[in-house]
Structures are given as structure tokens and as C-alpha cells.
Amino acid sequence: MKVIIVGCGRMGSELAIQLSHDGHDVTVVDTDPSAFYRLGSAFKGKTVEGVGFDRDVLIRAGVERADALAAVTTGDNRNIVIARVARNVFRVPKVVARLYDPRRAEIYQRLGLQTISSTAWGASRFIQLLVHPDLHVVITLGNGEVEVVEFEVPPHWVSRTVSNVNVPGEINVTAISRKGKTLIPTLGTVFQDGDRAAVAVLTTSRGRLEELLALR
């Protein structure tokens, strides 16, 4: 995959290093050439100095052949402009922009732009570690609004059905691991002793899930 990363700060450089390590063709763009030192001598990708929303700079970076672009500069407005140019002008198939201000995310989503708010995600992760340490977070979706958590089902869930614990729009059992195999349950699936459940839950409904698990 040909990937362009605009912004070579801590996040941009780490993203570039990991993608390059995984075998992707990575080009990093930044206005400050000294920022490229973060990539290290082992980085196998390319670097381009310039403003990330400048069309000529993006063309030098290979945007016309790019499969994906990540806008991760330190400015929300810059990231959105870069993302819109990449998507609307050059038709890059996959474009993601970082936002510091999570309150802007909904506005940009209405424009059809996919964003990640590191602020919202980070706050959600801190809360999980500080307040909900008993639940293992497998993945966080969106800007942290939904999490998939995994845990061994408590004794009082055994012999109950999935429908007894699902809460429509808030809590949904998505998978059950049992005796070395994983299944996608129906509402009538009965929990057994030793089951591990993967549950999708709104972060705002974490307290309700803990009540169902009797963790609080």
C-alpha cells in the first residue's frame, strides 16, 4: 500500500515507522526537514519537505498514486484542509485526519471526513485504566465512543441467555469463546461456565455493564 503521512511529529513518525516496518510504501511530508530525524536511520520510506496542503508538494509525495493519506500535523485546521484536498482533489481512497478538539469531530464527519480525536480517545483510555481495570479493552472504535471489552462471564450469567444481558443500543454480546473455539451468539445462546465474552459497549454505558457484571 502507498501511504502518505503529513506531519512528522511524535504520532506521524511512529505511524510512518510502523507502516514501513509492515512493508508499506511510505512517504512523510513535513515543513521542517529536521523533523525527519525522528524516523531514524532504519526508515526505508521517502521524505518530502513542504506544506502538506500544497498541491505541488502532495504531487511530489506521490498523492496521485496513493492508496491512503493520514493528516497528523499539530493543527486541526491544517489537517482538515489536507484531508479535503487529498480526498476531493486527488481522490485518495482512504483519508484520515487527526483532531485535537473532539467537539469538531461531528462537524467534519458531516463533510464526509474520517477523523480521530487523540484527546477523546486518550481520555477514554485513562478512564478505563483508572476506573474500570477489571475489563480488558480489545479495541476502541470511532473516537472512543464504543469499546469492545473481553472478560470471563461471572457465575450469575451461567445458564442465562444473551438476550438477558444485551441492552439495545448500549451493550451487545458480539462473541463467546468456549473450549478453544469462538462463536457468534444468537439472542438465545446460553452462557456456560468458563465462557469468555466479547462485548461491544458504549463508553457512556460502562457503568451499566459493570452493574450487570456485579463489579461495582
Backbone as a ProteinNet text record, in pm:
[ID]
protein_1_A
[PRIMARY]
MKVIIVGCGRMGSELAIQLSHDGHDVTVVDTDPSAFYRLGSAFKGKTVEGVGFDRDVLIRAGVERADALAAVTTGDNRNIVIARVARNVFRVPKVVARLYDPRRAEIYQRLGLQTISSTAWGASRFIQLLVHPDLHVVITLGNGEVEVVEFEVPPHWVSRTVSNVNVPGEINVTAISRKGKTLIPTLGTVFQDGDRAAVAVLTTSRGRLEELLALR
[TERTIARY]
83.6	0	87.3	51.4	121.4	52.5	125.6	68.7	147.8	75.8	138.1	98.9	198.3	174.5	220.4	127.7	160.6	173.7	296.5	325.8	419.7	539.3	638.5	668	561.3	577.2	584.7	549.9	559.7	465.4	340.5	245.6	279.5	306.7	335.6	456.9	562.7	684.1	661.8	590.9	564.7	476.5	377.6	290.7	370.9	460.1	542.6	634.8	697.9	791.3	719	600.5	527.7	478.6	423.7	374	487.9	600.5	716.2	767.2	769.3	814.2	723.5	594.6	498.7	503.5	592.8	612.4	541.6	480.4	409.9	506.8	469	546.4	503.4	588.1	551	629.2	557.5	619.9	572.7	666.7	635.1	659.5	563.1	571.9	574.6	665.2	669.2	735.4	695.2	754.3	894.6	925.5	1054.8	1140	1244.2	1325.9	1393.3	1416.1	1480.3	1389.1	1257.8	1163.7	1185.1	1244.4	1261.3	1360	1437.3	1531.6	1457.5	1330	1251.4	1230	1245	1221.2	1334.7	1452.7	1565.6	1631	1748.6	1828	1773.3	1692.4	1640	1513.9	1460	1337.8	1364	1282.6	1304.2	1216.3	1130.9	1041.2	1105.9	1023.1	1069.6	1024.7	1092.5	1054.2	1044.2	948.5	928.3	909.2	990	977.4	875.9	783.6	686.5	557.4	466.8	336.6	242.5	179.9	103.3	-21.2	-75.2	-193.9	-159.8	-31.7	11.9	5.7	-61.7	-82.4	49.4	141.6	269.5	347.1	339.2	407.5	345.7	213.7	146.5	177.7	186.1	220.9	361.7	455.8	592.2	594.9	498.9	490.3	424.2	368.3	306.5	159	89.3	-51.1	-137.5	-97.1	-176.9	-178.7	-84.8	-79.7	-108.6	-142.3	-158	-285.8	-273.7	-389.7	-450.3	-368.1	-415.3	-331.2	-392.4	-321.3	-367.6	-271.4	-300.1	-249.9	-339.5	-303.9	-288.9	-164.7	-138.9	-46	-67.4	9.9	-42.7	16	-24.8	-143.7	-199.9	-312.5	-436.4	-549.7	-674.5	-714.6	-707.9	-748.8	-661.8	-530.4	-440.2	-474.8	-498.7	-529.6	-656.6	-755.6	-880.7	-862.5	-787	-761.4	-685.4	-582.1	-504.2	-594.5	-679.4	-768.2	-865.2	-919.4	-1015.4	-948.3	-827.8	-754.7	-725	-678.6	-644.9	-767.2	-878.8	-998.7	-1069.9	-1091.6	-1174.5	-1100.3	-970.8	-894.3	-824.8	-757.1	-677.5	-746.5	-863.6	-943.4	-867.4	-791.8	-722.7	-829.7	-824.9	-932.5	-956.4	-847.6	-863	-789.8	-864.5	-805.7	-854.3	-760.4	-793.4	-719.7	-790.8	-730.5	-736.7	-629.9	-629.4	-688.2	-767.8	-823.1	-783.8	-743.8	-718.7	-847.9	-935.8	-1059.9	-1172.2	-1213.8	-1316.8	-1451.3	-1473.2	-1600.9	-1619.2	-1510.9	-1519.7	-1547	-1532.1	-1540.1	-1672.2	-1782.8	-1914.3	-1929.4	-1877.1	-1886.1	-1814.2	-1692.6	-1614	-1670	-1733.2	-1794.9	-1910.6	-1978.9	-2086.9	-2030.7	-1904.6	-1839	-1786.2	-1806.4	-1761.1	-1616	-1556.8	-1416.2	-1404.4	-1319	-1296	-1187.3	-1217.4	-1123.4	-1098.6	-984.3	-951.7	-914.5	-983.3	-951.1	-864.6	-735.9	-645.9	-680.4	-738.6	-778.7	-891.2	-996.7	-1111.6	-1071.9	-992.7	-951.3	-864.1	-771.1	-681.8	-756.1	-853.3	-932.2	-1010.2	-1068.2	-1143.8	-1054.3	-932.6	-839.6	-795	-770.5	-734.6	-846.2	-970.3	-1084	-1091.8	-1068.5	-1074.8	-972.4	-850.5	-743.9	-761.5	-815.4	-829.4	-954.2	-1063.8	-1192.8	-1243.7	-1206.2	-1259.5	-1147.7	-1058.5	-943.2	-977.5	-1100.3	-1134.5	-1175.4	-1198.1	-1241.8	-1126.2	-1098.8	-990.7	-1044.2	-993.6	-1037.2	-962.8	-1038.4	-979.2	-954.5	-1052.3	-1040.5	-1132.3	-1090.2	-1171.5	-1212.3	-1339.5	-1392.4	-1431.3	-1426.4	-1460.8	-1363.3	-1413.5	-1331.1	-1337.7	-1357.6	-1364.4	-1505.9	-1606.7	-1745.8	-1785.8	-1723.2	-1757.5	-1630	-1639.2	-1528.3	-1576.5	-1485.7	-1512.5	-1427.7	-1493.8	-1424.4	-1442	-1345.8	-1347.8	-1331.8	-1402.5	-1394.6	-1452.7	-1417.2	-1478.9	-1615.7	-1715.7	-1851	-1862.1	-1928.5	-1942.5	-2038.1	-2030	-2114.2	-2262.8	-2311.3	-2456.2	-2504.5	-2410	-2450.8	-2471.3	-2407.3	-2415.7	-2561.5	-2603.3	-2740.3	-2837.5	-2788.1	-2872.6	-2844.9	-2937.6	-2919.7	-2860	-2808.8	-2752.3	-2856.3	-2981.3	-3087.5	-3107.5	-3066.5	-3081.5	-2983.4	-2873	-2769.6	-2752.5	-2798.1	-2791.1	-2880	-2831.5	-2910.4	-2911.3	-3023.2	-3026.5	-2969.8	-2875.8	-2816.2	-2706	-2680.5	-2580	-2479	-2530.5	-2445.2	-2486.4	-2387.4	-2419.6	-2309.7	-2346.1	-2250.6	-2222.5	-2098.3	-2063.2	-1997.6	-1934.9	-1869	-1852.8	-1848.8	-1825.5	-1718.5	-1613.4	-1508.6	-1536.4	-1540.8	-1579.9	-1499.1	-1423.5	-1347.7	-1260	-1190.7	-1095.1	-1153.2	-1284.6	-1348.5	-1428.1	-1445	-1519.5	-1641	-1755.3	-1879.7	-1945.6	-2026.9	-2109.3	-2244.8	-2282.4	-2403.9	-2532.2	-2641.4	-2774.9	-2832	-2946.8	-3009.4	-3043.3	-3059.8	-3095.8	-2977.7	-2854.4	-2736.5	-2725.7	-2700.4	-2692.2	-2545.5	-2514.2	-2378.2	-2347.7	-2221.6	-2176.6	-2058.8	-2035.1	-1922.9	-1791.2	-1705.4	-1577.5	-1580.1	-1698	-1707.4	-1635	-1575.9	-1525.2	-1608.7	-1656.8	-1744.5	-1674.1	-1696.6	-1653.7	-1780.4	-1778.4	-1899.5	-1869.6	-1952.3	-1943.7	-2028	-1967.6	-2037.9	-2008.4	-2110.2	-2087	-2005.9	-1908.2	-1828.2	-1915.6	-2023.3	-2115.2	-2199	-2195.6	-2273.2	-2184.3	-2057.6	-1966.5	-2021.8	-2078.7	-2132.9	-2243.6	-2326.7	-2435.8	-2381.8	-2277	-2215.7	-2157.1	-2092.9	-2033.6	-2140.9	-2256	-2366.4	-2411.2	-2416.3	-2454.6	-2351.8	-2225.1	-2117.5	-2098.3	-2168.8	-2154.6	-2012.3	-1949.2	-1814.2	-1817.4	-1936.6	-1946.2	-2066
-120	0	125.3	222.5	350.4	446.4	488.9	573.1	702.4	814.5	944.3	989.1	1029.8	1081.9	1227.1	1317.3	1459.3	1499.6	1533.6	1565.7	1463	1507.3	1412.6	1442.4	1462	1475	1337.4	1330.3	1201.1	1098.4	1138.8	1043.7	1010.2	1111.5	1087.9	999.9	1025.9	946.1	802.2	782.2	645.9	571.2	639.8	579.4	539.3	628.7	600.6	482	477.5	368.6	234.5	230.4	103.6	57.4	150.7	113.1	66.7	136.6	98.2	-39.7	-62.6	-192	-304.7	-272.9	-373.8	-394.2	-321.5	-343.8	-247.8	-142.4	-46.5	58.1	116.3	222.2	354.9	413.4	529.4	653.7	764.7	894	990.2	1059.8	1152.3	1295.3	1382	1522.7	1609.1	1706.7	1800	1930	2040.6	2170.3	2185.2	2110.3	2121.6	1999.1	2012.4	1894.7	1830.6	1907.8	1849.8	1750.1	1756.7	1664	1521.3	1505.4	1370.5	1285.4	1349.2	1270.9	1170.6	1200.7	1109.7	973.7	969.3	845.4	744.5	794.3	705.4	658.8	606.2	565.3	440	363.3	238.2	259.8	380.7	408.3	392.7	315.3	284.5	366.4	452	530.5	656.6	746.3	871.3	988.4	1100.9	1223.6	1337.4	1427.1	1543.1	1665.5	1768.4	1891.7	1981.8	2036.6	2129.3	2132.9	2223.1	2240.4	2131	2061.8	1942.4	1963.4	2086.8	2108.2	2173.7	2192.5	2245.1	2132.3	2156	2051.3	2001.2	2091.9	2050.5	1961.8	1995.7	1914.7	1775.7	1769.2	1639.3	1556.4	1622.7	1550.7	1493.7	1573.4	1521.8	1402.5	1403.2	1292.6	1169.2	1184.8	1069.9	1054	1165.3	1156.3	1099.1	1117.3	1067.7	915.3	851	704.6	650.4	738.6	698.4	618.7	518.7	442.1	500	572.2	626.1	746.9	835.2	952.9	980.9	1009	1047.3	1189.1	1277.6	1415.8	1426.9	1435.5	1432.8	1547.3	1666.4	1782.3	1827.9	1934.3	1982.6	2077.9	2101.4	2194	2128.1	2140.7	2081.5	2135.5	2267.8	2326.8	2279.4	2271	2222	2078.1	1996.8	1856.5	1841.7	1922.9	1914.2	1961.4	2070.3	2118.2	2013.1	1954.1	1848.6	1731.3	1691	1577.6	1606.1	1727	1761.7	1769.1	1823.2	1828.7	1686.5	1601.5	1463.8	1388.6	1407.8	1332.1	1392.2	1523.7	1587.2	1618.5	1651.6	1689	1567.9	1490.1	1378.4	1242.3	1240.6	1118	1003.7	1035.7	930.7	843.4	711.6	624	631.1	639.5	637.1	756.4	844.7	964.9	977.5	998.1	1014.2	1136.5	1218.7	1338.6	1331.2	1375.6	1381.9	1514.4	1508.2	1628.5	1633.5	1751.2	1769.9	1804.3	1878.6	1923	1827.9	1738.1	1639.2	1701.5	1828.1	1893.3	1921.3	1921	1945.2	1819.1	1705.4	1579.4	1563.6	1593.9	1576.1	1665.5	1787.8	1880.8	1823.1	1773.5	1721.5	1590.1	1512.6	1389.4	1419	1530.4	1571.1	1605.2	1645.7	1675.2	1548.2	1436.3	1309.4	1278.5	1349.8	1328.3	1238.3	1137.4	1048	1106.8	1120.1	1182.6	1093.1	1118.2	1052.5	1160.7	1162.7	1259.1	1190.3	1220.2	1160	1206	1326.1	1377.5	1294.2	1271.3	1193.9	1049.9	991	851.9	838.4	931.6	924.9	937.8	1029.1	1046.4	918.7	859.1	736.3	624.1	615.8	511.3	532.8	657.4	687.4	643.9	675.7	639	487.7	417.5	272	215.4	266.8	214.9	254.8	375.4	424.7	372.2	362.2	334.2	193.7	137.5	7.1	-92.4	-119.2	-205.4	-351.9	-393.8	-536	-579.6	-484.4	-516.6	-495	-596.9	-589.2	-530.2	-413.9	-349.6	-411.9	-473.8	-536.9	-433.5	-345.9	-243.7	-127	-8.2	112	159	191.2	227.8	375	430.4	570.7	658.6	756.9	845.5	806	677.3	628.3	610.8	629.1	618.4	474.1	378.8	237.2	158.2	65.9	-24.1	-167.9	-256.5	-399.4	-450.3	-501.1	-549.4	-699.9	-764.3	-909.8	-945.7	-1049	-1091.4	-1231.8	-1299.5	-1428.7	-1402.9	-1472.7	-1445.1	-1479	-1396	-1421.3	-1538	-1599	-1716.5	-1691.9	-1570.2	-1547.5	-1529.8	-1528	-1527.3	-1669.4	-1767.2	-1905.9	-1951	-2016.5	-2065.6	-1956.1	-1831.8	-1723.9	-1707.6	-1646.7	-1627.3	-1489.9	-1475.1	-1347.5	-1236.5	-1269.9	-1169.2	-1111.6	-1187.4	-1139.9	-1029.7	-1020.4	-923.4	-813.1	-838.8	-732.8	-616.1	-495.7	-373.9	-302.6	-304.2	-248.5	-106.8	-89.4	42.2	77.1	-10.8	20.4	-92.4	-214.6	-329.3	-446.5	-506.7	-617.2	-722.9	-845.8	-956.4	-993.8	-978.1	-999.6	-1135.2	-1194.4	-1324	-1392.8	-1525.1	-1605.7	-1708.4	-1714.4	-1815.6	-1927.7	-2049.8	-2164.5	-2287.1	-2342.3	-2465.2	-2456.6	-2343.9	-2328.7	-2283.3	-2261.7	-2214	-2087.2	-2004	-1879.9	-1882.1	-1842.4	-1842.1	-1704.9	-1675.9	-1554.9	-1596	-1542.8	-1591.5	-1533.8	-1604.5	-1551.7	-1502.6	-1440.8	-1394.3	-1511.5	-1630.8	-1746.6	-1828.2	-1788.2	-1862.1	-1855.2	-1970.5	-1979.7	-1977.5	-1892.6	-1887.5	-2013.2	-2060.5	-2176.4	-2138.2	-2219.5	-2195.5	-2199.4	-2099.9	-2092.7	-2011.4	-1966.5	-1883.6	-1751.3	-1702	-1564.4	-1488.6	-1373.1	-1295.3	-1170.5	-1138.9	-1011.8	-928.2	-809.7	-727.7	-588.8	-543.2	-405.2	-318.6	-210.6	-127.2	20.7	103.2	246.6	284.4	370.9	410.5	476.8	540.4	603.4	500.8	374.9	268.9	171.9	211.5	124	90	189.7	166.6	62.8	67.7	-29.5	-170.5	-183.8	-315.2	-366.1	-279.4	-322.1	-366.8	-303.7	-347.1	-487.1	-513	-647.2	-751.3	-707.4	-798.9	-801.9	-712.5	-700.1	-664	-573.8	-527.3	-405.1	-352.6	-230.9	-238.7
0	0	0	-84	-88.5	7.8	110.8	215.8	228.5	237.7	263.5	402.9	479.6	614.2	617.3	645.4	651	797.2	837.7	976.7	1035.1	1071.8	1123.5	1270.9	1346.6	1491.4	1554.5	1682.9	1751.6	1690.5	1665.5	1609	1464.5	1383.8	1243	1222.1	1298.3	1282.4	1327.1	1436.2	1483.6	1384	1330.6	1230.3	1106.7	1063	944.9	968.8	1084	1116.1	1117.1	1180.8	1189.9	1053.9	974	841.7	751.3	757.7	677.7	720	849.9	903.1	854.9	835.5	789.5	637.9	570.4	428.6	335.7	389.9	306.6	249.8	137.9	72.8	134.9	219	299.7	258.4	243.9	221.6	329.6	392.7	500.9	454.6	481.6	443.1	568.9	572.4	684.4	637.1	700.2	664	719	824.8	892.8	862.2	781.1	745.9	865.9	973.5	1090.9	1162.6	1133.4	1197.8	1150.7	1034.2	978.5	1058.2	1147.6	1227.6	1315.6	1347.3	1431	1363.9	1233.3	1160.7	1179.4	1213.4	1236.1	1107.6	1120.7	1004.1	936.7	1007.9	952	867.4	867.2	791.5	641.8	574.3	433.4	339.4	395.2	311.9	258	205.8	147.4	233.3	218.2	287.9	186.7	210.7	123.7	212.2	189.4	265.2	196.6	275.4	218.5	297	255.8	320.4	270.2	363.5	329.6	247.7	244.1	161.7	28.4	1.7	-126.8	-231	-340.7	-440.3	-498.2	-525.9	-583.6	-487.3	-359.1	-257.5	-252.4	-252.6	-248.8	-373.5	-488.5	-611.1	-601.4	-544.9	-526.2	-431.6	-339.2	-243.1	-303.2	-423.9	-489.7	-463.4	-434.3	-397.7	-508.8	-632.3	-744.9	-751.3	-681.9	-678.3	-538.6	-447	-306.5	-282.7	-196.9	-152.3	-26	51.7	178.5	218.1	295.7	347.9	490	577	715.2	738.4	781.5	813.4	963.9	1011.1	1155.6	1196.2	1139.5	1182.8	1318	1371.5	1503.7	1498.8	1380.2	1369.4	1312.2	1381.7	1334.7	1197.7	1181.1	1053.8	938.5	962.7	858.5	820.6	921.7	894.2	810.5	840.3	765.3	621.8	602.9	467.4	387.3	448.7	382.7	344.7	438.5	414.5	300.2	295.7	190.9	53.6	50.4	-77	-125.9	-34.5	-72.3	-122.1	-53.8	-90.8	-211.3	-210	-311.7	-440.8	-429.4	-548.5	-609.7	-523.6	-575.8	-562.1	-500.3	-488.7	-422.6	-319.3	-243.5	-177.4	-194.1	-144.5	5.9	83.9	230	289.7	355.2	414.4	558.5	650.4	792	846	923.2	981.7	1133.4	1198.2	1344.2	1389.7	1497.1	1558.3	1704.9	1749.9	1892.9	1965.6	1899.3	1961.3	1922.5	2013	1978	1945.6	1988.8	1960.9	1812	1737	1593.4	1512.2	1575.1	1501.2	1427.8	1494.3	1432.2	1309.4	1317.7	1204.5	1083.6	1105.6	995.2	940.9	1027.4	980.9	886.8	910.6	819.1	682.2	677.4	549.7	483.5	551.3	495.5	525.1	623	656	778.4	767.7	880.4	968.4	1096.9	1189.4	1310.2	1374.7	1501	1600.1	1712.6	1817	1921.6	1920.2	2018.5	2159.1	2169.9	2302.1	2360	2278.7	2327	2354.4	2261.5	2280.1	2404.6	2421.8	2536.4	2667.8	2672.5	2795	2826.1	2721.4	2741.1	2793.3	2740.2	2783	2927.2	2966.7	3104.9	3200.1	3162.6	3246.6	3261.3	3148.9	3153.8	3251.1	3246.4	3332.4	3478.1	3500.2	3636.4	3706	3630.9	3692.7	3661.7	3546.8	3505.8	3477.4	3572	3544.2	3525	3561	3552.8	3412.9	3322.6	3187.7	3090.5	3008.5	2910.9	2780.9	2742	2618.5	2501.1	2409.8	2292.2	2183.5	2161.3	2057.7	2091.9	2051.2	2066.5	1928	1910.8	1779.7	1775.4	1652.3	1634.2	1708	1779.1	1860.6	2007.9	2031.3	2168.4	2218.5	2130.2	2175.2	2205.5	2134.5	2151.4	2178.9	2272.7	2303.6	2295.4	2256.1	2266.3	2381.5	2484.7	2604	2615.4	2678.5	2692.5	2839.5	2882.4	3021.8	3034.3	3142.9	3173	3233.2	3184.1	3231.7	3380.4	3456.4	3600.6	3626.2	3743.7	3774.1	3755.6	3786.6	3777.4	3633.6	3534.5	3394.3	3341.4	3404.9	3358.6	3360.1	3250.1	3227.6	3185.6	3176.4	3124.4	2974.3	2903	2759.1	2731	2609.4	2567	2574.9	2544.6	2548.3	2688.1	2790.3	2928	2963.9	2889.5	2925	2820.2	2695.9	2595.7	2633.7	2606.9	2625.1	2489.9	2418	2282.6	2274.8	2180	2159.9	2257.8	2357.1	2458.6	2479.8	2495.4	2528.7	2441.1	2372.4	2282.4	2287.5	2321.4	2322.2	2177.1	2134.9	1994.3	1968.4	2069.2	2050.8	2185.4	2181	2300.9	2268.1	2350.2	2335.6	2434.6	2380.9	2464	2423.5	2516	2493.4	2369.1	2354.5	2245.3	2113.9	2107.3	1985.6	2015.9	1911.8	1928.3	1837.1	1892.4	1816.1	1823	1722.6	1724.2	1779.8	1893.7	1959.9	1900.1	1921.5	1894.7	2026.7	2021.5	2145.1	2237.7	2178.7	2260.2	2308.7	2271.6	2317.3	2469.3	2530.6	2676.5	2720.3	2817.1	2870.7	2949.6	2936.2	3011.5	3100.6	3200.1	3291.1	3212.3	3233.2	3164.5	3036.6	2994.2	2873.5	2892.2	2783.4	2777.3	2675.4	2714.4	2628.2	2576.9	2449.8	2392.1	2375.4	2433.4	2438.5	2384.6	2290.7	2242.5	2333.6	2384	2480.6	2454.6	2465.1	2462	2584.9	2568.1	2684.5	2790.6	2747.2	2842.9	2917.7	2871.4	2936.8	3013.2	3035.5	3109.3	3247.4	3314.8	3448.6	3447.5	3344.8	3334.7	3313.8	3230.7	3211.2	3341	3417	3544.1	3642.2	3637.2	3723.7	3684.1	3552.2	3505.6	3548.3	3554.3	3594.4	3745.4	3815.7	3960.9	4001.6	3922	3953.9	4044.4	4067	4149.4	4241.3
[MASK]
++++++++++++++++++++++++++++++++++++++++++++++++++++++++++++++++++++++++++++++++++++++++++++++++++++++++++++++++++++++++++++++++++++++++++++++++++++++++++++++++++++++++++++++++++++++++++++++++++++++++++++++++++++++++

